Amino acid sequence: MKKLRIYKENGEFVIQRVNEFNHAFKRNFISEQGLLEGLLSYQPVIDEYELEVSDGLWALVINFLNSEEFQG
């Protein structure tokens, strides 16, 4: 299954996409807002991914995924 790993590394927010062949692609964001905008790009296909979110970002990510902006 495809995965989205969301975590912080070296002070930056990271979305790491792992495809079904276990190849990973990382996108780094310097701000929380950038991270959320990055997640917004996955809106049409988010159901295809298993989410792995670090403890420190779990509340932020879940609240955003449940928000009207994301659900819209």
ZIZIRA-V559639 format. One record per run of one state. SS is the DSSP state (2 for helix, 1 for strand, 0 for the rest). FROM is the first residue (numbers start at 1). TO is the last residue. If there is no record, write none. Layout:
<<SS | FROM | TO> <SS | FROM | TO>>
This chain:
<<0 | 1 | 1> <1 | 2 | 9> <0 | 10 | 11> <1 | 12 | 18> <0 | 19 | 23> <1 | 24 | 29> <0 | 30 | 31> <2 | 32 | 40> <0 | 41 | 42> <2 | 43 | 48> <1 | 49 | 53> <0 | 54 | 57> <2 | 58 | 65> <0 | 66 | 67> <2 | 68 | 71> <0 | 72 | 72>>
